[in-house]
Amino acid sequence: MGIFLKLLGESIRFAWQVLTTNLLRTALSLLGVTIGIMLIITVYTFVDSLEKNVKDGLDFLGSNVVTVGKFPFGDGPDPNYPWWRYFRRPNNNYSEFEFLRANMQSAAAVSISGQRSTTVKRGSSSINSIDIYGVSYFYKDVYEIPIEFGRYFTQQEIDGGRNVAIIGDEVAKSLFEGQNPIGKDVKIRGYKMRVIGVMEREGESFIGTPSNDDRVYIPYKQFTKMYYIGRRFGVNPSIAVKGYENDIGLVEAQNEMEGLLRKVRGLKPKEESNFALNRPEAIADALSGIFDVLGIAGGVIGSFAILVGGFGIMNIMFVSVQERTKIIGIQKALGAKNYFVLFQFLFESMFLCLFGGLVGVLIVYLITFIPFGTLEVTLTVKNILKGVVYSSVIGIAAGIIPSARAARLDPVEAIRTN
């Protein structure tokens, strides 16, 4: 341990001498490593931040959720399947929702909801293009509805289709500026709705996906009084099932859903299913593949700059070996082993590259303070460690040949060197 600490101390001291002896030469040599690490970590940081922002924007789709629809997610509709047959599939209905809720054993919660966009009024004030969601009681267990003021619906309000509503932050600010909305009325399609809750503000997402800020939730049965829920041409309600955490891939939930839906729709064993079971994760998985490609492309581009920097560090190490040949001879004459000299120069090379790499990481960190609109850029610990590892690897690769040459020097000839 003592030898290692001594070796490390001497290597750092010599490396610091190299850094300070010829600042211009060192700066130019380290510039390649700094730029290379900066490029790679910048790409990784932006790709990771972009992926996180996009996936956060898809949070409204829920997690561990299976939905019933006409069209499949993921790879999209089967190109060999006639497109018009998707449209001919029946809409979901309330009786199917009740059947699933009563019979599903592998579901933590089952919900049904309908959605339409309309104008919400209060007196002479109004706000347009507001998404009205009619929801069942357990909708809150499938999708997140963060209540800031007030409360969620009671089971009695849902079952009775009462005239109550939970409104988003933007709706509250537009219609009740400076007032407490709880207990006051808004009008939706001619119906007076008593506000019982206001949701927390979410803000605008990076990909512009809908947020709770511009939404109003009402009981599903009240929603059916406002809009026609047709078998084929009316509002197509969404049926969603929340699976258990221990159901990996929601295999049990999907298999049970398929069997129950085929039963309730009266499909015979040889008939094809007239519905699609979709998981929102399919969209996120497809996007992850794109981000992986972007990360690889950025890494390849940055590696060219690192390669140039590596040659610069190698040049410094050759010069360092030449300048310290006599010192190396004296060390070996006093009993220093070849591995001691080898690791001394390797540590020095790694130190130089780490210094350049950390400068590159610092630049990336400063870049994260620049505003990029709705894109929130964050430098993660994982990417900092990547910068450290890449710097260390290029330091070893750039220093191995000069270090080996120094270790093989004959002590007598080295001491005689002028």
N, C-alpha and C positions, 0 to 999 in steps of 0.2 A: 504493500500500500504506500509506503514511504517513497519507494522508487517511482511509483506512478505519479504521486503528487509532485515530486521533484521534476519529473519529465514534463508534466503538464505546465508547471510554473515556468520552466525554461522555454518551452515552446511558445507560451503566451508572451513572454518577454521578448523573444526573438521576433515573433510575429508583429508585436507592437513596434519594434525597431524598424521592421520592413515598412510598416504603415507610415511611420513618421520620417524616415530617412529621405525618401523621395516621394513626396506627396502627389505630384502630378502623375508620375508613372503608376503609382498604386491606385490613384483615383480612376485613371483610364482603364486599368486592368480590372478593377472591381465594378466598373460601370456596366459591363456586360452581364455579370452575375446579378447586379441590382435590378437592371432592366428586365432580365429574364424572369427572375423571381417575381418582380412586380407584375409583369404581364400575366404569368400563370395564375398567381393568387388573385389578381383582379378578375380574370375570367371566372375562376372558381367561385369567387365571392359574388359576382353578379349573377352567375348561373344559379347558385344556391339561393340567393335572395329572390331572383325571379321565380324559381320553382316554389319557394315558400309563399311568396305573395300570390301566385296563381292558385296554389292549393288552399291557401286561406280564403281566397275568393270563392272557392268551391265548397266551403264549409256549410253553406246553406243546403247542400244536397244531403248532409248527414253522414255519419259513419256507422258501419255495421248495419246498414239499411239495405233492404231489398224492396224495390218498387215494381208494381204491375203496370205495364204499358203495352202499347201496340207495336212499337218499334224497339229493336234491341240496341243497347249501347255498345261500347267497345269498338269492334271492327265494323259496326254499322250493319245495315240490312244485307241479307244474303243476295248477291247480284243475280243468282239463279232463281230467286223467289220473286214472282211478279209483284211489283210495287203496289198495284191496286188492291192486292189481297191484304196488305197491311191496313189500308184505309177501311176495308170492309170488316175488319175485326170489331167486335162489339166494345162499347165503352164499359168501364167499370161501373158498378152500382152499389147502393147501400146494402142490399141484401148479401152481396158477396163479402163486403166488409164485415158484416155481423157474423157470417158463417165462419170466416177466418178467425175472428176474435173469439168465437165460442169454441173452436175446435183445435186451434194451433197449440201444440205443446212445446215447440222449440222457439217460441217468440217471447221476447221480453215485453213487447208492446205492439199493438196494431192500430193504425190510424187511417182515416179517410179525410181528404180535403179537396176543396174546389177553389178555383182561382179565376178572377176576372179583374179587369182594370176599369176604373170609373172615377167619377168626381165625388169628392167628399165636401159637404157644406156645413157651415155654421153661421146662421144669420146671413149677412151680406157677403161674408168671406167664403172662399172656396179654394180647393187645391185639386188640380187635375192629375190624371194618369196615376192614380193610387191603386196599388194591388190589394184587392179585397180577398181575403182567404176565409172560407168557411171551414172550420176544423172540428174534429171530434175531441173528446176529453183527453185521450192519451196522445194527442199530437205533440204535447210538450215533452213526452218521454221518447219520442222518435226524433224530433227536431228541437233545437234549443230555442227557447223564447225567453230571453233575459228581461225580467221585469224590474224596472228601476223604481217606479211609483205604482201603488195600487196592488192588484192581485191578478191571478189567473182565473179562468172560468171555474165555477163549481159544476159538479156532475148534474145537478138539477137544472142549471142554466143551459147546459149543452142538450140534455134530454128534452127540455121544454122549448128549445129554440128561442130563448129569451132575447130581447132587444138590448144586448150589451156588447161592448166592443173593447178591444185592446188596441191602442194606436201607437204608431212609431214616433220617434223623436221629431222628425221633420214635420209630420202632420200636426203634432202638438204645438210646435213653434209657429207654424203658419196660421193655425186656427185659434190658438189660445196664448198668444204672445203675452208673456208676463203674468199669466194666470195659471192656476192649478186646474188641469182638465178633469180630474177625478170627480165624478158625480154630475158632470155636465153632459149635454147632448150634442151629437153631430147627426147630420142627415145623409143617408146613403140610399139612393134610388127611391126616395120618397119615404123611407123608414127612419124614424127617430131612434138613435142608438145611444144608450147611456155608456159613457166612458168609465171603465172600471180599472184600467191599467195603462201605463205608459212604458214602453220598452227603452232599454238603454241605447244610447247612440252608438252606431257601428261605424259610421263614416263611409266614404267612398272607397270601394275596393279597387285594386290595381287593374283588374280586367273588366271592371264595370259591371260585375254581377249584381243582381238585386240584393238589397239589404233590408233589414227590418225598419229602417228609418222611414221608408215610403210605403209602409204596409199598414193594413188594418185587419185584425183578426176578429171574426164573429163566429157564433155557433153554427155548425154545419146545417142544422135544420132551418135556421133563419136564412142562411145563404140560399137554400133551395126555394124559399119564397121569393127571392129576388131574381133568380136565374133558372132557366129551364135546364134540368138535368136529363138530357135525352139519351135514348139507348144508342143512337148513332150520331146524331147531328147536334146535340146539345153540349153542355159542359161535360167534359170527360173527367170525372173525379180521379184523384190519385190515391191509390191504396199503397201504404208503406208498412213494412214490418221491420221492427228493430230486433236483431238477433242477440243472442247471449255472447259474452266475451269469449267463453270457452268453445264456442262453435267456430272452429278455424275455417276461414273461407266461407262461412255461413252455408256449408254444404247441407246440414240437416234442415235448416230453415227453408232453403230453396227447394229441396226435394219434397218436403212436406207441403209447401205452398203449391207446388206444381200439382201434386196429387189432389189436394183439396179444391183447387180452382178447376181442374178438369172435372171433378165430381159435381161441383155446384153449377158448372156450365153444361153439364150433361153430355160430355164428350165420350165417345166410345173408345175402346182401347186402341184401335187402328187409326183413329182420327188424329190429325196433327193438332197441336195446341194453338188456340187462337189468341194467344197473349205472349208477352215477353217478360221475363223476370230480369230486372236490371240492377246492377250495383254501381253506385256513383264512383267507386274506386276504379272502375274500368277507364273512366275519363282521365283520372289522375295518373294511372299506370301508363296510359298512352302518352301523356305529356312528359312523364319521367324519362321515357326513351328518347324523346327529342332533346331534353336537357342533358342527358348523358352524352349524346353526339356533340352538342355544343361544348361541353366540358373537354372532351377529347380533342376537338379541333383547336380550342384555345390552348390546351397543353402542348400540342404539336408546334403551334406558332411560337409559344414562349420558349420551347426547348431549343430553338435555333439561336435565340439570344443567349441562353444559358451556355450553349456550346461555345459561342464566341467568348463568353466570359471565362469558361473553363480553360481555353487556350491562353487567355491573358494571365490567369492564375498560374498555369504551368510555366509560363515564361518568367514570372516573378520568382518561382521556386528554383528554376534553373539558375537564374542570376544569384539567388540567395545561396545556393550550394557553391557556386563559383566564388562568391565573396567570402564564404566561411570555410573554404577548403582547409586552410591551416588550422582553424579552430577544431574542425572535425578530426584532423590528424592528431592533435593534442589530446582530444577526448578519448580517441581509440587507444592512443599510447598509454593513457592512464587507466585503461581497462574497460572503457565503454564498449558494450556489445553492439553487434550490428543492428539488432532489433531496437536498441535504445536510440541509435541515430535515425533508423527508419521511422519509428513512431514519433520522434521529435519533429521531423519535417512534415509528417502526415498531419500531426496536430496543428502545426503552423499553417498548412494549406487549408485545413478544415476551419481554423479560426478566421482566416481571411475571407473564405467563402461565407461563413456564418455572418460575419460582419456585413458583407455586401448584401446577403439575403435578408437580414434583419432590417437594413435600411429600406429594402424593397417592400417588406411587410409594413414598415412604418408609413411609407408613402401610401400604400393601399388603405391603411387605417385612416389617414387624413382624408383620403378620397371619400370615405363613407360619410363624412360630415357635409359633403356637397349635396344639396337637395336635388332629387330626381323625380319631382312630381309626387305621384302616389306610390312610386316604387320605394320601399324601405330597404336600404342596403345595409347589411350587417356583416362585419368580419368575425367569423366564428373561430373558436379555439381550434377546431379541426383544421381549418385552412391555415392558421398560424403554424400549427405543427407540421403541416405539409411543407410550408416554406422552410422550416428548420431542417426537415428531413432531406428535401431536395438540395439545400445548400450543403449539407453534410456529405451527401453522395457525390455531388460535383466536386467538392473539396478533396475527397479521397481519390476520385478518378483523376483529377488534375495533378495531385501531388504524388501519386504512387511511383511514377517513373523517375522524377527528380529525387525522391526519397530513396528509392532503390539504388540509384547511382551514388548517392552520398554514403549509403551503408556499405557499398562495395569498395570504397576508396581504401587504398593501402596507406596505413598511418605514416610510414616513412616518407613516401612520395608526397603525401598531403602536407606534411610539415615543411618539406623543402620548397613547396610552392610559394612563389613570390606574390 
